[in-house]
Amino acid sequence: MSSSSTTSDMSWQYIFKAAVFQFPHQDLKQYDNHNQFLVFIIHGVHKNLAYCRSGDAFWTGVAFPDTSSSSQDQLDILQLNDQFYSVDSHGSIWLLCDVASGAPNPTTAIPFASPPPMSEQLKNRCESMFSLIEMGGELHVAVRFQRRKTRKTCLIEIFKCDLSTHEWQKLKTLGDYALFLGTGTSISVKASEFSACNCEPGYIYFCYADYNYPSVHAPPDIGIINVDRHEIEYLNVGDKRTRRFSLPAWVTPKLLIGVAHCQFFRSRLYNFSGTGLPDPSLEPESLHLMRSRRQSSDDSKSHTEEPGVSMGYDGATGPVFGTNYNNTLVLGKGILHADQQLMAGEGTASWVEAYASDESLFRRDFAQVMMKLSSLRVLTKPLGQIRLNCSRVA
């Protein structure tokens, strides 16, 4: 780096992309709940791959075959079925092997699939950018074709890779899925599960910034594509103000309810309100289940680890927080007494029953509440604090 280079000059050259992933399931047993992740980065002028685990002092580089020039130009990383994949600037897919703590071999990349069969005409007229996406449990790649002069997206094609044959199939429709693509993150969602968020099936929502071209001062490329009709709508044409703001990062809204430790519900099982009896509002089957799980935890774990019970509804197949959680309360199976009390009053019980039967209603109301909360000012010292432990005030 020359002495005249600044951090802002070099940032686009060094960290191109970073992504956080959970450890593959077979490796989770080696870590506690706070150390089950690793971070991948695409870095440097040549866009090399490296990763680190929680607690690592150094980054681990991914070794590519010496004969491959593509190894120095990676664009995206994806975790699918406990495997890690990357895509390079030519559209070739790589399988990243031995990404685990204590692996006997160094982390290496092997060729997995050739580039998808893109239109030769578009390849000659436009520049292309590749993103990896999981959709319906399958590996997909999104190919963004970009006009060289205006830097605007003119087309996005989606290809599915057969994990067995490594062959590509071009998708003509997205079905119930909607895609959210961008320079940073790319995700797929089932539109029917997010109907309250104005998410339309068969649409691609995109937001790109040309970090590869720091000399280009065009606004981010933001728009919507109707895949079935082959229509594209640009959302910020001529709006140069958007150059001053960071691009949005696409995330899938999901709240998971964790484990309630026995100290918080033990009295419900054996001595509710000092009566020497269990909580009468607790459904008998749940009482038996919670007692058996607590006993099983006591038998299998050390006395220094507080046993607990999952707050998810047994047998649930959908999101834990939402319909299934409210169903738990309707059935009298709430783990915590404070939660089950929502069914004790007529006013709150009617809302619990409504949310238990209508997931879209719950998502809509929950989103509105989160929007209201986001407008509140966060009080920090000396007026307030951000708790690192929700149960304690420092």
C-alpha positions as YAML, in Angstrom:
chain: A
units: angstrom
residues:
- id: 1
  name: MET
  ca: [0.00, 0.00, 0.00]
- id: 2
  name: SER
  ca: [1.40, 3.37, -0.92]
- id: 3
  name: SER
  ca: [1.70, 6.08, 1.72]
- id: 4
  name: SER
  ca: [-1.00, 8.11, 0.00]
- id: 5
  name: SER
  ca: [-3.60, 5.31, 0.19]
- id: 6
  name: THR
  ca: [-6.38, 5.73, 2.72]
- id: 7
  name: THR
  ca: [-8.65, 3.22, 4.42]
- id: 8
  name: SER
  ca: [-11.59, 4.32, 2.27]
- id: 9
  name: ASP
  ca: [-9.44, 3.88, -0.86]
- id: 10
  name: MET
  ca: [-8.49, 0.32, 0.05]
- id: 11
  name: SER
  ca: [-11.58, -1.04, 1.83]
- id: 12
  name: TRP
  ca: [-13.28, -2.07, -1.43]
- id: 13
  name: GLN
  ca: [-10.11, -3.92, -2.40]
- id: 14
  name: TYR
  ca: [-9.66, -5.91, 0.80]
- id: 15
  name: ILE
  ca: [-12.99, -7.17, 2.19]
- id: 16
  name: PHE
  ca: [-15.32, -7.84, -0.73]
- id: 17
  name: LYS
  ca: [-17.83, -9.94, 1.23]
- id: 18
  name: ALA
  ca: [-18.26, -11.52, 4.65]
- id: 19
  name: ALA
  ca: [-20.76, -14.20, 5.67]
- id: 20
  name: VAL
  ca: [-21.55, -15.89, 8.99]
- id: 21
  name: PHE
  ca: [-22.52, -19.58, 9.08]
- id: 22
  name: GLN
  ca: [-23.39, -22.16, 11.70]
- id: 23
  name: PHE
  ca: [-21.07, -25.12, 12.08]
- id: 24
  name: PRO
  ca: [-22.12, -28.27, 10.23]
- id: 25
  name: HIS
  ca: [-24.26, -30.49, 12.49]
- id: 26
  name: GLN
  ca: [-21.59, -33.14, 12.84]
- id: 27
  name: ASP
  ca: [-19.27, -30.55, 14.41]
- id: 28
  name: LEU
  ca: [-21.75, -28.85, 16.76]
- id: 29
  name: LYS
  ca: [-21.07, -31.26, 19.63]
- id: 30
  name: GLN
  ca: [-17.56, -29.82, 19.94]
- id: 31
  name: TYR
  ca: [-18.87, -26.36, 20.82]
- id: 32
  name: ASP
  ca: [-21.25, -24.74, 23.29]
- id: 33
  name: ASN
  ca: [-24.18, -22.56, 22.25]
- id: 34
  name: HIS
  ca: [-22.01, -19.44, 22.00]
- id: 35
  name: ASN
  ca: [-19.35, -20.89, 19.70]
- id: 36
  name: GLN
  ca: [-21.28, -22.59, 16.92]
- id: 37
  name: PHE
  ca: [-20.37, -20.27, 14.06]
- id: 38
  name: LEU
  ca: [-17.65, -19.37, 11.63]
- id: 39
  name: VAL
  ca: [-17.09, -16.38, 9.36]
- id: 40
  name: PHE
  ca: [-16.09, -16.61, 5.71]
- id: 41
  name: ILE
  ca: [-14.58, -13.65, 3.89]
- id: 42
  name: ILE
  ca: [-13.74, -12.96, 0.26]
- id: 43
  name: HIS
  ca: [-10.76, -10.67, 0.51]
- id: 44
  name: GLY
  ca: [-7.97, -8.94, -1.33]
- id: 45
  name: VAL
  ca: [-7.63, -7.61, -4.84]
- id: 46
  name: HIS
  ca: [-7.80, -11.19, -6.16]
- id: 47
  name: LYS
  ca: [-10.83, -12.11, -4.02]
- id: 48
  name: ASN
  ca: [-9.41, -15.09, -2.17]
- id: 49
  name: LEU
  ca: [-11.36, -17.16, 0.37]
- id: 50
  name: ALA
  ca: [-10.59, -17.45, 4.08]
- id: 51
  name: TYR
  ca: [-12.52, -18.24, 7.26]
- id: 52
  name: CYS
  ca: [-12.16, -18.25, 11.02]
- id: 53
  name: ARG
  ca: [-14.03, -19.94, 13.84]
- id: 54
  name: SER
  ca: [-15.08, -18.28, 17.06]
- id: 55
  name: GLY
  ca: [-11.96, -18.06, 19.19]
- id: 56
  name: ASP
  ca: [-9.47, -18.45, 16.33]
- id: 57
  name: ALA
  ca: [-6.49, -16.11, 16.44]
- id: 58
  name: PHE
  ca: [-5.85, -16.30, 12.68]
- id: 59
  name: TRP
  ca: [-7.74, -16.67, 9.42]
- id: 60
  name: THR
  ca: [-7.56, -20.00, 7.57]
- id: 61
  name: GLY
  ca: [-7.14, -19.71, 3.82]
- id: 62
  name: VAL
  ca: [-8.88, -22.04, 1.38]
- id: 63
  name: ALA
  ca: [-6.47, -23.80, -0.97]
- id: 64
  name: PHE
  ca: [-7.51, -24.04, -4.64]
- id: 65
  name: PRO
  ca: [-5.80, -26.12, -7.35]
- id: 66
  name: ASP
  ca: [-2.62, -24.39, -8.53]
- id: 67
  name: THR
  ca: [-3.70, -24.75, -12.14]
- id: 68
  name: SER
  ca: [-6.92, -22.78, -11.67]
- id: 69
  name: SER
  ca: [-6.95, -19.05, -12.33]
- id: 70
  name: SER
  ca: [-10.57, -18.98, -11.09]
- id: 71
  name: SER
  ca: [-9.42, -19.66, -7.55]
- id: 72
  name: GLN
  ca: [-8.45, -16.01, -7.19]
- id: 73
  name: ASP
  ca: [-11.80, -14.50, -8.13]
- id: 74
  name: GLN
  ca: [-14.52, -15.82, -5.82]
- id: 75
  name: LEU
  ca: [-17.83, -13.94, -5.62]
- id: 76
  name: ASP
  ca: [-20.10, -15.74, -3.16]
- id: 77
  name: ILE
  ca: [-20.28, -18.50, -0.51]
- id: 78
  name: LEU
  ca: [-23.22, -20.71, 0.50]
- id: 79
  name: GLN
  ca: [-23.82, -23.39, 3.14]
- id: 80
  name: LEU
  ca: [-26.22, -26.14, 2.02]
- id: 81
  name: ASN
  ca: [-26.83, -29.54, 3.64]
- id: 82
  name: ASP
  ca: [-23.74, -29.13, 5.86]
- id: 83
  name: GLN
  ca: [-21.56, -28.45, 2.82]
- id: 84
  name: PHE
  ca: [-19.93, -25.18, 1.76]
- id: 85
  name: TYR
  ca: [-19.89, -23.98, -1.85]
- id: 86
  name: SER
  ca: [-18.41, -20.96, -3.61]
- id: 87
  name: VAL
  ca: [-18.84, -19.46, -7.06]
- id: 88
  name: ASP
  ca: [-16.17, -17.60, -9.03]
- id: 89
  name: SER
  ca: [-16.39, -14.78, -11.55]
- id: 90
  name: HIS
  ca: [-16.77, -17.28, -14.44]
- id: 91
  name: GLY
  ca: [-19.74, -19.02, -12.80]
- id: 92
  name: SER
  ca: [-17.88, -22.21, -11.82]
- id: 93
  name: ILE
  ca: [-19.00, -23.83, -8.55]
- id: 94
  name: TRP
  ca: [-16.47, -25.08, -6.00]
- id: 95
  name: LEU
  ca: [-16.99, -27.50, -3.13]
- id: 96
  name: LEU
  ca: [-15.06, -26.45, -0.01]
- id: 97
  name: CYS
  ca: [-13.78, -29.51, 1.87]
- id: 98
  name: ASP
  ca: [-12.64, -29.99, 5.48]
- id: 99
  name: VAL
  ca: [-14.13, -26.77, 6.80]
- id: 100
  name: ALA
  ca: [-14.14, -27.95, 10.42]
- id: 101
  name: SER
  ca: [-12.16, -27.72, 13.61]
- id: 102
  name: GLY
  ca: [-9.57, -30.45, 13.97]
- id: 103
  name: ALA
  ca: [-9.95, -31.65, 10.38]
- id: 104
  name: PRO
  ca: [-6.96, -33.84, 9.43]
- id: 105
  name: ASN
  ca: [-6.52, -32.17, 6.05]
- id: 106
  name: PRO
  ca: [-6.15, -28.49, 5.11]
- id: 107
  name: THR
  ca: [-9.25, -26.76, 3.82]
- id: 108
  name: THR
  ca: [-9.31, -27.21, 0.05]
- id: 109
  name: ALA
  ca: [-11.63, -26.45, -2.86]
- id: 110
  name: ILE
  ca: [-12.45, -28.92, -5.59]
- id: 111
  name: PRO
  ca: [-14.34, -28.24, -8.85]
- id: 112
  name: PHE
  ca: [-18.03, -29.09, -8.45]
- id: 113
  name: ALA
  ca: [-19.90, -27.73, -11.48]
- id: 114
  name: SER
  ca: [-19.06, -25.88, -14.69]
- id: 115
  name: PRO
  ca: [-20.64, -22.46, -15.37]
- id: 116
  name: PRO
  ca: [-24.37, -22.54, -16.21]
- id: 117
  name: PRO
  ca: [-25.37, -22.32, -19.91]
- id: 118
  name: MET
  ca: [-25.79, -18.56, -20.22]
- id: 119
  name: SER
  ca: [-26.82, -16.69, -23.35]
- id: 120
  name: GLU
  ca: [-23.73, -16.05, -25.48]
- id: 121
  name: GLN
  ca: [-25.27, -12.84, -26.78]
- id: 122
  name: LEU
  ca: [-25.76, -11.49, -23.28]
- id: 123
  name: LYS
  ca: [-22.29, -12.62, -22.24]
- id: 124
  name: ASN
  ca: [-20.79, -10.60, -25.09]
- id: 125
  name: ARG
  ca: [-22.92, -7.48, -24.55]
- id: 126
  name: CYS
  ca: [-23.06, -7.35, -20.77]
- id: 127
  name: GLU
  ca: [-20.99, -8.05, -17.69]
- id: 128
  name: SER
  ca: [-22.17, -10.87, -15.44]
- id: 129
  name: MET
  ca: [-22.25, -11.34, -11.68]
- id: 130
  name: PHE
  ca: [-23.05, -14.58, -9.83]
- id: 131
  name: SER
  ca: [-24.83, -15.23, -6.53]
- id: 132
  name: LEU
  ca: [-25.47, -18.55, -4.81]
- id: 133
  name: ILE
  ca: [-28.94, -19.23, -3.41]
- id: 134
  name: GLU
  ca: [-30.62, -22.04, -1.53]
- id: 135
  name: MET
  ca: [-34.18, -22.51, -2.76]
- id: 136
  name: GLY
  ca: [-36.31, -25.47, -1.76]
- id: 137
  name: GLY
  ca: [-33.27, -27.28, -0.40]
- id: 138
  name: GLU
  ca: [-31.53, -27.11, -3.81]
- id: 139
  name: LEU
  ca: [-28.44, -25.24, -5.02]
- id: 140
  name: HIS
  ca: [-29.17, -22.36, -7.37]
- id: 141
  name: VAL
  ca: [-27.12, -19.61, -8.96]
- id: 142
  name: ALA
  ca: [-28.45, -16.21, -10.00]
- id: 143
  name: VAL
  ca: [-26.74, -14.63, -13.00]
- id: 144
  name: ARG
  ca: [-27.06, -10.86, -13.15]
- id: 145
  name: PHE
  ca: [-26.41, -9.30, -16.55]
- id: 146
  name: GLN
  ca: [-25.34, -5.67, -16.26]
- id: 147
  name: ARG
  ca: [-25.01, -3.00, -18.94]
- id: 148
  name: ARG
  ca: [-21.42, -1.85, -19.12]
- id: 149
  name: LYS
  ca: [-22.17, 1.84, -19.67]
- id: 150
  name: THR
  ca: [-25.02, 2.52, -17.24]
- id: 151
  name: ARG
  ca: [-24.16, -0.25, -14.70]
- id: 152
  name: LYS
  ca: [-27.87, -1.13, -14.63]
- id: 153
  name: THR
  ca: [-29.27, -4.67, -14.45]
- id: 154
  name: CYS
  ca: [-30.87, -5.71, -17.72]
- id: 155
  name: LEU
  ca: [-31.69, -9.35, -16.84]
- id: 156
  name: ILE
  ca: [-31.31, -11.91, -14.05]
- id: 157
  name: GLU
  ca: [-31.42, -15.62, -14.90]
- id: 158
  name: ILE
  ca: [-31.80, -18.40, -12.32]
- id: 159
  name: PHE
  ca: [-30.25, -21.85, -12.77]
- id: 160
  name: LYS
  ca: [-30.66, -24.95, -10.57]
- id: 161
  name: CYS
  ca: [-27.74, -27.33, -10.12]
- id: 162
  name: ASP
  ca: [-28.44, -31.04, -9.76]
- id: 163
  name: LEU
  ca: [-26.28, -32.07, -6.81]
- id: 164
  name: SER
  ca: [-25.97, -35.62, -8.17]
- id: 165
  name: THR
  ca: [-25.19, -35.00, -11.84]
- id: 166
  name: HIS
  ca: [-23.78, -31.46, -11.41]
- id: 167
  name: GLU
  ca: [-25.83, -30.38, -14.44]
- id: 168
  name: TRP
  ca: [-27.78, -27.14, -14.78]
- id: 169
  name: GLN
  ca: [-31.44, -26.41, -15.45]
- id: 170
  name: LYS
  ca: [-32.62, -22.90, -16.31]
- id: 171
  name: LEU
  ca: [-35.76, -21.89, -14.39]
- id: 172
  name: LYS
  ca: [-38.60, -20.28, -16.32]
- id: 173
  name: THR
  ca: [-40.66, -19.60, -13.21]
- id: 174
  name: LEU
  ca: [-40.03, -19.31, -9.47]
- id: 175
  name: GLY
  ca: [-43.34, -20.85, -8.42]
- id: 176
  name: ASP
  ca: [-44.27, -19.72, -4.89]
- id: 177
  name: TYR
  ca: [-40.78, -18.36, -4.26]
- id: 178
  name: ALA
  ca: [-39.50, -14.80, -4.30]
- id: 179
  name: LEU
  ca: [-35.80, -13.95, -4.48]
- id: 180
  name: PHE
  ca: [-33.94, -11.12, -2.78]
- id: 181
  name: LEU
  ca: [-30.58, -10.57, -4.48]
- id: 182
  name: GLY
  ca: [-27.79, -8.14, -3.76]
- id: 183
  name: THR
  ca: [-24.10, -7.41, -3.59]
- id: 184
  name: GLY
  ca: [-23.98, -8.52, 0.03]
- id: 185
  name: THR
  ca: [-26.62, -11.19, 0.58]
- id: 186
  name: SER
  ca: [-29.03, -13.23, -1.53]
- id: 187
  name: ILE
  ca: [-31.92, -15.26, -0.13]
- id: 188
  name: SER
  ca: [-35.10, -17.03, -1.23]
- id: 189
  name: VAL
  ca: [-38.42, -17.08, 0.64]
- id: 190
  name: LYS
  ca: [-41.79, -18.70, 0.10]
- id: 191
  name: ALA
  ca: [-44.00, -15.75, -0.67]
- id: 192
  name: SER
  ca: [-47.07, -17.42, 0.84]
- id: 193
  name: GLU
  ca: [-45.33, -17.38, 4.24]
- id: 194
  name: PHE
  ca: [-44.69, -13.64, 4.04]
- id: 195
  name: SER
  ca: [-47.91, -12.44, 2.45]
- id: 196
  name: ALA
  ca: [-48.29, -9.69, 5.05]
- id: 197
  name: CYS
  ca: [-45.00, -8.16, 3.89]
- id: 198
  name: ASN
  ca: [-46.14, -7.50, 0.29]
- id: 199
  name: CYS
  ca: [-43.83, -10.25, -0.92]
- id: 200
  name: GLU
  ca: [-44.99, -11.46, -4.34]
- id: 201
  name: PRO
  ca: [-44.32, -14.96, -5.72]
- id: 202
  name: GLY
  ca: [-42.34, -15.10, -8.95]
- id: 203
  name: TYR
  ca: [-40.58, -11.80, -8.30]
- id: 204
  name: ILE
  ca: [-36.90, -10.93, -7.90]
- id: 205
  name: TYR
  ca: [-36.09, -7.98, -5.65]
- id: 206
  name: PHE
  ca: [-32.54, -6.76, -6.23]
- id: 207
  name: CYS
  ca: [-30.17, -4.17, -4.84]
- id: 208
  name: TYR
  ca: [-26.60, -3.96, -6.13]
- id: 209
  name: ALA
  ca: [-23.69, -1.56, -5.65]
- id: 210
  name: ASP
  ca: [-20.64, -1.62, -7.91]
- id: 211
  name: TYR
  ca: [-17.90, -2.03, -5.33]
- id: 212
  name: ASN
  ca: [-15.76, -3.48, -8.13]
- id: 213
  name: TYR
  ca: [-15.71, -0.05, -9.76]
- id: 214
  name: PRO
  ca: [-14.92, 2.64, -7.15]
- id: 215
  name: SER
  ca: [-14.55, 5.20, -9.91]
- id: 216
  name: VAL
  ca: [-18.22, 4.73, -10.84]
- id: 217
  name: HIS
  ca: [-20.35, 7.14, -8.81]
- id: 218
  name: ALA
  ca: [-23.73, 5.87, -9.95]
- id: 219
  name: PRO
  ca: [-26.44, 5.23, -7.35]
- id: 220
  name: PRO
  ca: [-27.09, 1.63, -6.24]
- id: 221
  name: ASP
  ca: [-28.95, -0.49, -8.78]
- id: 222
  name: ILE
  ca: [-32.33, -1.21, -7.14]
- id: 223
  name: GLY
  ca: [-35.38, -2.77, -8.76]
- id: 224
  name: ILE
  ca: [-37.94, -5.54, -9.13]
- id: 225
  name: ILE
  ca: [-38.20, -8.21, -11.84]
- id: 226
  name: ASN
  ca: [-41.36, -10.11, -12.71]
- id: 227
  name: VAL
  ca: [-39.89, -13.41, -13.87]
- id: 228
  name: ASP
  ca: [-43.03, -14.71, -15.60]
- id: 229
  name: ARG
  ca: [-43.67, -11.52, -17.57]
- id: 230
  name: HIS
  ca: [-39.99, -10.66, -18.16]
- id: 231
  name: GLU
  ca: [-40.60, -7.16, -16.82]
- id: 232
  name: ILE
  ca: [-38.18, -5.02, -14.84]
- id: 233
  name: GLU
  ca: [-38.94, -1.91, -12.76]
- id: 234
  name: TYR
  ca: [-36.12, 0.34, -11.53]
- id: 235
  name: LEU
  ca: [-36.85, 1.99, -8.20]
- id: 236
  name: ASN
  ca: [-34.23, 4.74, -7.85]
- id: 237
  name: VAL
  ca: [-33.63, 6.06, -11.35]
- id: 238
  name: GLY
  ca: [-31.74, 9.33, -11.17]
- id: 239
  name: ASP
  ca: [-31.89, 9.47, -7.37]
- id: 240
  name: LYS
  ca: [-28.27, 10.28, -6.53]
- id: 241
  name: ARG
  ca: [-29.06, 10.65, -2.83]
- id: 242
  name: THR
  ca: [-28.99, 6.86, -2.44]
- id: 243
  name: ARG
  ca: [-25.22, 6.92, -3.06]
- id: 244
  name: ARG
  ca: [-24.80, 8.18, 0.50]
- id: 245
  name: PHE
  ca: [-26.51, 5.25, 2.16]
- id: 246
  name: SER
  ca: [-25.42, 1.67, 2.75]
- id: 247
  name: LEU
  ca: [-27.28, -0.99, 0.82]
- id: 248
  name: PRO
  ca: [-29.90, -3.01, 2.70]
- id: 249
  name: ALA
  ca: [-28.93, -6.52, 3.76]
- id: 250
  name: TRP
  ca: [-31.60, -9.11, 3.03]
- id: 251
  name: VAL
  ca: [-32.49, -11.26, 6.04]
- id: 252
  name: THR
  ca: [-35.23, -13.81, 6.70]
- id: 253
  name: PRO
  ca: [-37.35, -12.66, 9.66]
- id: 254
  name: LYS
  ca: [-37.41, -15.46, 12.19]
- id: 255
  name: LEU
  ca: [-37.58, -15.58, 15.97]
- id: 256
  name: LEU
  ca: [-36.61, -18.81, 17.68]
- id: 257
  name: ILE
  ca: [-37.66, -19.64, 21.21]
- id: 258
  name: GLY
  ca: [-34.88, -21.36, 23.09]
- id: 259
  name: VAL
  ca: [-34.66, -23.36, 26.30]
- id: 260
  name: ALA
  ca: [-36.39, -22.54, 29.57]
- id: 261
  name: HIS
  ca: [-34.23, -23.75, 32.43]
- id: 262
  name: CYS
  ca: [-35.90, -25.72, 35.19]
- id: 263
  name: GLN
  ca: [-35.37, -23.08, 37.85]
- id: 264
  name: PHE
  ca: [-37.97, -20.96, 36.08]
- id: 265
  name: PHE
  ca: [-40.76, -23.57, 36.02]
- id: 266
  name: ARG
  ca: [-39.83, -26.16, 38.67]
- id: 267
  name: SER
  ca: [-42.48, -24.88, 41.09]
- id: 268
  name: ARG
  ca: [-45.19, -25.45, 38.44]
- id: 269
  name: LEU
  ca: [-44.35, -29.14, 38.40]
- id: 270
  name: TYR
  ca: [-44.26, -29.89, 42.12]
- id: 271
  name: ASN
  ca: [-45.17, -26.97, 44.40]
- id: 272
  name: PHE
  ca: [-47.20, -24.30, 42.67]
- id: 273
  name: SER
  ca: [-47.72, -21.23, 44.91]
- id: 274
  name: GLY
  ca: [-46.66, -23.28, 47.94]
- id: 275
  name: THR
  ca: [-49.56, -25.73, 47.63]
- id: 276
  name: GLY
  ca: [-47.38, -28.82, 47.28]
- id: 277
  name: LEU
  ca: [-49.28, -29.58, 44.06]
- id: 278
  name: PRO
  ca: [-48.60, -28.89, 40.37]
- id: 279
  name: ASP
  ca: [-50.05, -25.87, 38.59]
- id: 280
  name: PRO
  ca: [-53.71, -26.74, 37.83]
- id: 281
  name: SER
  ca: [-53.57, -24.76, 34.56]
- id: 282
  name: LEU
  ca: [-50.85, -27.06, 33.21]
- id: 283
  name: GLU
  ca: [-52.22, -29.68, 30.81]
- id: 284
  name: PRO
  ca: [-51.67, -33.18, 32.35]
- id: 285
  name: GLU
  ca: [-49.81, -34.63, 29.39]
- id: 286
  name: SER
  ca: [-47.41, -31.66, 29.37]
- id: 287
  name: LEU
  ca: [-46.92, -32.01, 33.12]
- id: 288
  name: HIS
  ca: [-45.85, -35.63, 32.69]
- id: 289
  name: LEU
  ca: [-43.61, -34.75, 29.73]
- id: 290
  name: MET
  ca: [-41.88, -31.87, 31.52]
- id: 291
  name: ARG
  ca: [-41.29, -33.97, 34.63]
- id: 292
  name: SER
  ca: [-39.83, -36.84, 32.61]
- id: 293
  name: ARG
  ca: [-37.56, -34.53, 30.62]
- id: 294
  name: ARG
  ca: [-36.31, -32.86, 33.75]
- id: 295
  name: GLN
  ca: [-35.56, -36.23, 35.34]
- id: 296
  name: SER
  ca: [-33.83, -37.37, 32.17]
- id: 297
  name: SER
  ca: [-31.72, -34.23, 32.14]
- id: 298
  name: ASP
  ca: [-30.78, -34.70, 35.78]
- id: 299
  name: ASP
  ca: [-29.65, -38.26, 35.06]
- id: 300
  name: SER
  ca: [-27.60, -37.48, 31.96]
- id: 301
  name: LYS
  ca: [-26.01, -34.14, 32.80]
- id: 302
  name: SER
  ca: [-23.61, -33.00, 35.48]
- id: 303
  name: HIS
  ca: [-25.03, -31.21, 38.53]
- id: 304
  name: THR
  ca: [-23.23, -28.03, 37.46]
- id: 305
  name: GLU
  ca: [-25.41, -27.69, 34.32]
- id: 306
  name: GLU
  ca: [-28.98, -26.56, 34.82]
- id: 307
  name: PRO
  ca: [-31.33, -28.81, 32.80]
- id: 308
  name: GLY
  ca: [-34.01, -27.24, 30.66]
- id: 309
  name: VAL
  ca: [-36.97, -27.88, 28.37]
- id: 310
  name: SER
  ca: [-37.41, -26.56, 24.85]
- id: 311
  name: MET
  ca: [-40.09, -23.90, 24.65]
- id: 312
  name: GLY
  ca: [-41.08, -25.04, 21.17]
- id: 313
  name: TYR
  ca: [-44.38, -26.86, 20.72]
- id: 314
  name: ASP
  ca: [-43.84, -30.62, 20.35]
- id: 315
  name: GLY
  ca: [-44.77, -31.85, 16.90]
- id: 316
  name: ALA
  ca: [-44.55, -28.39, 15.31]
- id: 317
  name: THR
  ca: [-43.55, -28.33, 11.65]
- id: 318
  name: GLY
  ca: [-43.60, -24.56, 11.06]
- id: 319
  name: PRO
  ca: [-41.96, -21.56, 12.71]
- id: 320
  name: VAL
  ca: [-41.67, -21.95, 16.48]
- id: 321
  name: PHE
  ca: [-42.49, -18.33, 17.22]
- id: 322
  name: GLY
  ca: [-45.95, -17.52, 15.88]
- id: 323
  name: THR
  ca: [-48.77, -19.96, 15.24]
- id: 324
  name: ASN
  ca: [-47.10, -22.88, 17.03]
- id: 325
  name: TYR
  ca: [-46.23, -20.83, 20.09]
- id: 326
  name: ASN
  ca: [-49.80, -19.56, 20.42]
- id: 327
  name: ASN
  ca: [-51.14, -23.07, 19.85]
- id: 328
  name: THR
  ca: [-49.05, -24.16, 22.82]
- id: 329
  name: LEU
  ca: [-50.93, -21.70, 25.03]
- id: 330
  name: VAL
  ca: [-54.36, -22.59, 23.62]
- id: 331
  name: LEU
  ca: [-53.69, -26.26, 24.47]
- id: 332
  name: GLY
  ca: [-52.53, -25.41, 27.99]
- id: 333
  name: LYS
  ca: [-48.96, -26.47, 27.24]
- id: 334
  name: GLY
  ca: [-47.12, -23.22, 27.95]
- id: 335
  name: ILE
  ca: [-43.80, -23.89, 29.67]
- id: 336
  name: LEU
  ca: [-43.71, -20.68, 31.71]
- id: 337
  name: HIS
  ca: [-46.57, -19.64, 33.94]
- id: 338
  name: ALA
  ca: [-46.26, -16.03, 32.72]
- id: 339
  name: ASP
  ca: [-46.89, -17.19, 29.16]
- id: 340
  name: GLN
  ca: [-49.82, -19.43, 30.04]
- id: 341
  name: GLN
  ca: [-51.45, -16.53, 31.88]
- id: 342
  name: LEU
  ca: [-52.20, -14.99, 28.52]
- id: 343
  name: MET
  ca: [-55.08, -17.48, 28.34]
- id: 344
  name: ALA
  ca: [-56.39, -16.49, 31.78]
- id: 345
  name: GLY
  ca: [-57.93, -13.20, 30.68]
- id: 346
  name: GLU
  ca: [-60.66, -12.88, 28.08]
- id: 347
  name: GLY
  ca: [-58.97, -9.95, 26.34]
- id: 348
  name: THR
  ca: [-55.58, -11.60, 25.87]
- id: 349
  name: ALA
  ca: [-57.00, -15.09, 25.27]
- id: 350
  name: SER
  ca: [-58.93, -13.89, 22.23]
- id: 351
  name: TRP
  ca: [-55.72, -12.57, 20.67]
- id: 352
  name: VAL
  ca: [-53.84, -15.79, 21.41]
- id: 353
  name: GLU
  ca: [-56.59, -17.81, 19.71]
- id: 354
  name: ALA
  ca: [-56.59, -15.46, 16.72]
- id: 355
  name: TYR
  ca: [-52.83, -15.68, 16.28]
- id: 356
  name: ALA
  ca: [-52.92, -19.46, 16.72]
- id: 357
  name: SER
  ca: [-55.23, -19.80, 13.73]
- id: 358
  name: ASP
  ca: [-53.86, -17.06, 11.44]
- id: 359
  name: GLU
  ca: [-50.10, -16.88, 10.89]
- id: 360
  name: SER
  ca: [-50.36, -13.90, 8.51]
- id: 361
  name: LEU
  ca: [-52.27, -11.89, 11.12]
- id: 362
  name: PHE
  ca: [-49.56, -12.57, 13.68]
- id: 363
  name: ARG
  ca: [-46.78, -11.63, 11.25]
- id: 364
  name: ARG
  ca: [-48.51, -8.39, 10.28]
- id: 365
  name: ASP
  ca: [-49.13, -7.28, 13.88]
- id: 366
  name: PHE
  ca: [-45.69, -8.37, 15.02]
- id: 367
  name: ALA
  ca: [-44.04, -6.41, 12.20]
- id: 368
  name: GLN
  ca: [-46.00, -3.29, 13.15]
- id: 369
  name: VAL
  ca: [-44.96, -3.62, 16.79]
- id: 370
  name: MET
  ca: [-41.30, -4.00, 15.80]
- id: 371
  name: MET
  ca: [-41.59, -0.86, 13.68]
- id: 372
  name: LYS
  ca: [-42.94, 1.05, 16.67]
- id: 373
  name: LEU
  ca: [-40.16, -0.26, 18.90]
- id: 374
  name: SER
  ca: [-37.53, 0.77, 16.37]
- id: 375
  name: SER
  ca: [-38.64, 4.40, 16.72]
- id: 376
  name: LEU
  ca: [-37.85, 4.43, 20.46]
- id: 377
  name: ARG
  ca: [-34.59, 5.94, 21.58]
- id: 378
  name: VAL
  ca: [-32.12, 3.55, 23.18]
- id: 379
  name: LEU
  ca: [-31.01, 4.95, 26.53]
- id: 380
  name: THR
  ca: [-27.34, 4.46, 27.36]
- id: 381
  name: LYS
  ca: [-25.24, 5.54, 30.29]
- id: 382
  name: PRO
  ca: [-25.89, 7.47, 32.44]
- id: 383
  name: LEU
  ca: [-29.62, 7.42, 31.57]
- id: 384
  name: GLY
  ca: [-29.89, 3.71, 30.85]
- id: 385
  name: GLN
  ca: [-28.05, 0.62, 29.65]
- id: 386
  name: ILE
  ca: [-28.05, -2.07, 27.00]
- id: 387
  name: ARG
  ca: [-28.21, -5.35, 28.90]
- id: 388
  name: LEU
  ca: [-25.82, -8.09, 27.89]
- id: 389
  name: ASN
  ca: [-27.85, -10.43, 30.13]
- id: 390
  name: CYS
  ca: [-31.60, -9.75, 29.94]
- id: 391
  name: SER
  ca: [-32.16, -11.00, 33.50]
- id: 392
  name: ARG
  ca: [-29.64, -8.66, 35.11]
- id: 393
  name: VAL
  ca: [-29.26, -4.93, 35.55]
- id: 394
  name: ALA
  ca: [-25.63, -3.91, 35.88]
...
